[in-house]
Amino acid sequence: MAADARGLSLTGSDEAVTAYDQAIDHLIRFQSEVVDAAAAAVAADPGCVMARVLGAYLALMSTEEHAVAGAVDALDGLRSDRQDLAMQSRERAHLAAAERWIAGDMAQAGDLIGQISIEYPRDLLALAVGHQIDFFTGDAANLRDRIGRALDGWHGDDPQLGFVHGMYAFGLEESNLYQQSEEFGRAAVERNPDDVWGIHAVVHTYEMAGRVPDGVRFMRSREADWQTGNFLNVHNSWHYALYLLQGGDTDGALAVYDRIIHHADSQDSALELLDGSALLWRMHLEGTPVGNRWAPLATAWARILTPGFYPFNDMHAVMSFIGNGELDRAEALARALDEKVSRPVPSSTGWEMTAAVGAHVCQGLVHFGRGEYDSAIARLLPGRTRLHRFGGSHAQRDAVERTLLEAAIRAGRHELAAALVSERLSVRECNSYAWSKRAWLRNAAGDQTGAASAMARARELAGQIQAAAG
């Protein structure tokens, strides 16, 4: 019986297990080589169940409906009587989880994988994939505690422990435990400079704690570690562009967009289109011209999107359609989501997320695009406390919060807008965006002194970011 690098037994030839271990090493580094290494493991021994399951998970983590067929192909034949008899219990559990996800129940798949992690805390595939499911479903508590429950199964000199700590750091950040997150994240990155998820956790922490200059300096000091050679370079670049926006450097943010986030050679995967749409939408809300950058995003979303499969994607597609001036297409997508909600599929995580949050948010965005700001508020305001239920991070879902705030300003609902700004500044005083909105509101109220003071603070904070960016 073979064993992987973490001492867990699995079926497969020595050659297949070696390739599987290489694949896991690439997976935790978000490196594209994971695809070839997983394929090499299957080629070496088609009976290597864990390699086959890994291939299925890779397809499913794309969050695109058309990729489900690839997951089905990856598992083809594993349920034969002969194969089932040869499988170990852990492998059967992984197969059951992948099959639930293929069937549309991502939440249940995450629960099944969580059970694997309890019994086998050193199953790094279970931790990594379960962690991503928690991210996709916006489950902040489990994003943290799934990893926390497994930590006792790892020893201090384990070469892959740092990557586990990097995951834990992100869960801590999404649970608003910023000091602990920074400690775990920075330690993880010191241990493995190419831990781009650990870098990502630290970047989130600085964003949410209002320490943007520290975040800029951190990212600049580690550019060689995160900018190239990994799947996460686009997303981390998006974070850097957000930092620049808070410093008032829209040209710099657009330069990052053109160089890394979206360009002629982009693969147009959903996870990358999210970042492109989210960045341009923030500029759209502020009336910042972005040239012809919306059109390629809108075209790509129209090509790959399946409404209601993963509503976090739907929201960003609606943003791109509105940004590109295609209100009819945005309205059609919102109607498709309403129709999907009208046909309940309780075992579908996509349906549940669409019904709970996605359809309402997309309708709110459409109202905003039409200039129907009171209607946008009516859609977006009631569901604020459950936004997490359709996935993403606090930083990503802030696009909805900004849309609500801008709708309140444009609707003349200044008391609501002031309350939303106060809420922001109470949590993160060092937020140039919030101070600029307070300045606008004070000016609209005729409080010139208050407006000048708020704008001075906004400029001071922006200047600190600009200085950090050099």
Backbone hydrogen bonds, N-H to C=O, Kabsch-Sander energy under -0.5 kcal/mol:
donor,donor_aa,acceptor,acceptor_aa,energy
2,A,10,L,-0.8
4,D,8,L,-2.7
7,G,4,D,-2.1
10,L,2,A,-1.9
17,V,13,S,-2.5
18,T,14,D,-2.3
19,A,15,E,-2.0
20,Y,16,A,-2.4
21,D,17,V,-2.6
22,Q,18,T,-1.9
23,A,19,A,-2.3
24,I,20,Y,-2.4
25,D,21,D,-2.1
26,H,22,Q,-2.0
27,L,23,A,-2.7
28,I,24,I,-2.2
29,R,26,H,-0.6
30,F,27,L,-1.6
31,Q,26,H,-2.5
34,V,31,Q,-1.9
35,V,32,S,-1.6
36,D,32,S,-0.6
37,A,33,E,-2.5
38,A,34,V,-2.3
39,A,35,V,-2.0
40,A,36,D,-2.4
41,A,37,A,-1.9
42,V,38,A,-1.8
43,A,39,A,-2.5
44,A,40,A,-2.1
45,D,41,A,-1.6
48,C,45,D,-2.4
49,V,47,G,-1.4
52,R,48,C,-1.8
53,V,49,V,-2.8
54,L,50,M,-2.3
55,G,51,A,-1.9
56,A,52,R,-1.7
57,Y,53,V,-2.8
58,L,54,L,-2.5
59,A,55,G,-1.5
60,L,56,A,-2.4
61,M,57,Y,-2.5
62,S,59,A,-1.3
63,T,60,L,-1.7
67,A,64,E,-1.3
68,V,65,E,-1.6
69,A,66,H,-0.7
70,G,67,A,-0.6
71,A,67,A,-1.4
72,V,68,V,-2.4
73,D,69,A,-2.3
74,A,70,G,-2.0
75,L,71,A,-1.2
76,D,73,D,-1.1
78,L,75,L,-2.3
80,S,77,G,-1.4
84,D,80,S,-3.0
85,L,81,D,-1.9
86,A,82,R,-1.3
87,M,83,Q,-1.2
92,R,88,Q,-2.4
93,A,89,S,-2.2
94,H,90,R,-2.1
95,L,91,E,-2.5
96,A,92,R,-2.5
97,A,93,A,-2.1
98,A,94,H,-2.6
99,E,95,L,-2.3
100,R,96,A,-2.0
101,W,97,A,-2.1
102,I,98,A,-2.5
103,A,99,E,-1.8
104,G,101,W,-1.8
105,D,100,R,-2.4
106,M,104,G,-1.2
109,A,105,D,-2.0
110,G,106,M,-2.2
111,D,107,A,-1.8
112,L,108,Q,-2.5
113,I,109,A,-2.4
114,G,110,G,-1.9
115,Q,111,D,-1.6
116,I,112,L,-1.4
117,S,113,I,-2.1
118,I,114,G,-1.5
119,E,115,Q,-1.7
120,Y,116,I,-3.2
123,D,120,Y,-2.3
124,L,122,R,-1.4
127,L,123,D,-1.9
128,A,124,L,-2.6
129,V,125,L,-2.7
130,G,126,A,-2.3
131,H,127,L,-2.2
132,Q,128,A,-1.6
133,I,129,V,-2.3
134,D,130,G,-2.3
135,F,131,H,-1.7
136,F,132,Q,-2.9
137,T,133,I,-2.0
138,G,135,F,-1.0
139,D,134,D,-2.4
140,A,138,G,-1.4
143,L,139,D,-2.3
144,R,140,A,-1.5
145,D,141,A,-3.2
146,R,142,N,-2.3
148,G,144,R,-2.1
149,R,145,D,-2.7
150,A,147,I,-1.1
151,L,147,I,-0.9
151,L,148,G,-0.7
153,G,150,A,-2.0
154,W,151,L,-1.9
158,D,155,H,-2.0
161,L,158,D,-1.5
163,F,160,Q,-0.7
164,V,160,Q,-1.2
165,H,161,L,-2.4
166,G,162,G,-1.9
167,M,163,F,-1.7
168,Y,164,V,-2.3
169,A,165,H,-2.4
170,F,166,G,-1.3
171,G,167,M,-2.0
172,L,168,Y,-2.5
173,E,169,A,-2.2
174,E,170,F,-2.5
175,S,171,G,-0.8
176,N,173,E,-2.2
177,L,172,L,-2.8
178,Y,176,N,-1.0
181,S,177,L,-2.3
182,E,178,Y,-2.7
183,E,179,Q,-2.2
184,F,180,Q,-2.7
185,G,181,S,-3.0
186,R,182,E,-2.8
187,A,183,E,-1.8
188,A,184,F,-2.3
189,V,185,G,-2.2
190,E,186,R,-2.2
191,R,187,A,-1.8
192,N,188,A,-2.2
195,D,192,N,-2.3
196,V,194,D,-1.7
199,I,195,D,-2.2
200,H,196,V,-2.1
201,A,197,W,-2.0
202,V,198,G,-2.0
203,V,199,I,-2.5
204,H,200,H,-2.3
205,T,201,A,-2.2
206,Y,202,V,-2.3
207,E,203,V,-1.9
208,M,204,H,-2.9
209,A,205,T,-2.1
210,G,207,E,-1.0
211,R,206,Y,-2.3
212,V,210,G,-0.5
215,G,211,R,-2.0
216,V,212,V,-2.7
217,R,213,P,-2.4
218,F,214,D,-2.5
219,M,215,G,-2.6
220,R,216,V,-2.6
221,S,217,R,-2.1
222,R,218,F,-0.7
222,R,219,M,-0.8
223,E,220,R,-1.0
225,D,222,R,-1.5
226,W,222,R,-1.2
227,Q,223,E,-2.4
231,F,30,F,-4.5
233,N,230,N,-1.1
236,N,232,L,-2.7
237,S,233,N,-1.9
238,W,234,V,-2.0
239,H,235,H,-1.9
240,Y,236,N,-2.0
241,A,237,S,-2.5
242,L,238,W,-2.2
243,Y,239,H,-2.1
244,L,240,Y,-2.1
245,L,241,A,-2.3
246,Q,242,L,-2.1
247,G,243,Y,-1.1
248,G,245,L,-1.9
249,D,244,L,-2.5
250,T,248,G,-1.4
253,A,249,D,-2.0
254,L,250,T,-2.5
255,A,251,D,-1.9
256,V,252,G,-1.9
257,Y,253,A,-2.2
258,D,254,L,-2.7
259,R,255,A,-2.1
260,I,256,V,-2.7
261,I,256,V,-1.5
262,H,257,Y,-3.0
266,S,263,H,-1.9
272,E,269,S,-0.6
273,L,269,S,-2.5
274,L,270,A,-2.2
275,D,271,L,-0.8
276,G,272,E,-2.0
277,S,273,L,-2.7
278,A,274,L,-2.7
279,L,275,D,-2.1
280,L,276,G,-2.1
281,W,277,S,-2.4
282,R,278,A,-1.5
283,M,279,L,-1.4
284,H,280,L,-2.7
285,L,281,W,-2.4
286,E,282,R,-0.9
287,G,284,H,-1.4
288,T,283,M,-2.7
293,R,290,V,-1.4
297,L,293,R,-0.8
298,A,294,W,-2.5
299,T,295,A,-2.5
300,A,296,P,-2.2
301,W,297,L,-2.8
302,A,298,A,-2.2
303,R,299,T,-1.3
304,I,300,A,-1.9
305,L,301,W,-2.3
309,F,306,T,-2.3
313,N,310,Y,-2.0
314,D,310,Y,-1.0
315,M,311,P,-2.3
316,H,312,F,-1.3
317,A,313,N,-2.2
318,V,314,D,-2.6
319,M,315,M,-2.0
320,S,316,H,-2.0
321,F,317,A,-2.5
322,I,318,V,-2.6
323,G,319,M,-3.0
324,N,320,S,-1.9
325,G,322,I,-1.9
326,E,321,F,-3.3
327,L,325,G,-0.8
330,A,326,E,-1.9
331,E,327,L,-2.9
332,A,328,D,-2.1
333,L,329,R,-2.0
334,A,330,A,-2.2
335,R,331,E,-2.3
336,A,332,A,-2.2
337,L,333,L,-2.0
338,D,334,A,-2.0
339,E,335,R,-2.4
340,K,336,A,-2.1
341,V,337,L,-2.3
342,S,338,D,-1.5
343,R,340,K,-1.5
348,S,345,V,-2.7
349,T,104,G,-2.6
349,T,347,S,-0.6
350,G,104,G,-0.6
352,E,348,S,-2.4
353,M,349,T,-2.6
354,T,350,G,-2.1
355,A,351,W,-2.9
356,A,352,E,-2.4
357,V,353,M,-2.3
358,G,353,M,-2.4
359,A,354,T,-2.6
361,V,357,V,-2.5
362,C,358,G,-2.5
363,Q,359,A,-2.2
364,G,360,H,-2.3
365,L,361,V,-2.4
366,V,362,C,-2.1
367,H,363,Q,-2.5
368,F,364,G,-2.2
369,G,365,L,-2.7
370,R,366,V,-1.9
371,G,367,H,-0.7
371,G,368,F,-1.3
372,E,367,H,-2.7
373,Y,371,G,-1.3
376,A,372,E,-2.0
377,I,373,Y,-2.3
378,A,374,D,-2.2
379,R,375,S,-1.5
380,L,376,A,-2.5
381,L,377,I,-2.8
384,R,381,L,-1.4
386,R,383,G,-1.5
387,L,384,R,-1.2
389,R,386,R,-2.0
390,F,387,L,-1.8
391,G,137,T,-0.5
391,G,388,H,-1.8
392,G,135,F,-1.4
397,R,393,S,-2.7
398,D,394,H,-0.8
399,A,396,Q,-1.6
400,V,397,R,-1.3
401,E,397,R,-1.2
402,R,398,D,-2.7
403,T,399,A,-1.8
404,L,400,V,-2.4
405,L,401,E,-2.3
406,E,402,R,-2.7
407,A,403,T,-2.5
408,A,404,L,-2.2
409,I,405,L,-2.1
410,R,406,E,-2.6
411,A,407,A,-2.1
412,G,409,I,-1.2
413,R,408,A,-2.3
414,H,412,G,-1.7
417,A,413,R,-2.4
418,A,414,H,-2.8
419,A,415,E,-2.0
420,L,416,L,-2.3
421,V,417,A,-2.3
422,S,418,A,-2.7
423,E,419,A,-2.3
424,R,420,L,-1.9
425,L,421,V,-2.6
426,S,422,S,-2.1
427,V,423,E,-1.0
427,V,424,R,-0.8
428,R,424,R,-3.0
431,N,429,E,-1.7
432,S,430,C,-0.5
435,W,431,N,-2.1
436,S,432,S,-2.2
437,K,433,Y,-1.8
438,R,434,A,-2.3
439,A,435,W,-2.3
440,W,436,S,-1.9
441,L,437,K,-2.4
442,R,438,R,-2.8
443,N,439,A,-2.2
444,A,440,W,-2.5
445,A,441,L,-1.6
446,G,443,N,-1.5
447,D,442,R,-2.7
448,Q,446,G,-1.3
451,A,447,D,-2.4
452,A,448,Q,-2.5
453,S,449,T,-2.2
454,A,450,G,-2.4
455,M,451,A,-2.5
456,A,452,A,-2.2
457,R,453,S,-1.9
458,A,454,A,-2.3
459,R,455,M,-2.5
460,E,456,A,-2.3
461,L,457,R,-2.4
462,A,458,A,-2.4
463,G,459,R,-2.5
464,Q,460,E,-1.7
465,I,461,L,-1.7
466,Q,462,A,-2.6
467,A,463,G,-2.4
468,A,464,Q,-1.9
469,A,465,I,-2.1
470,G,466,Q,-0.8
470,G,467,A,-0.5
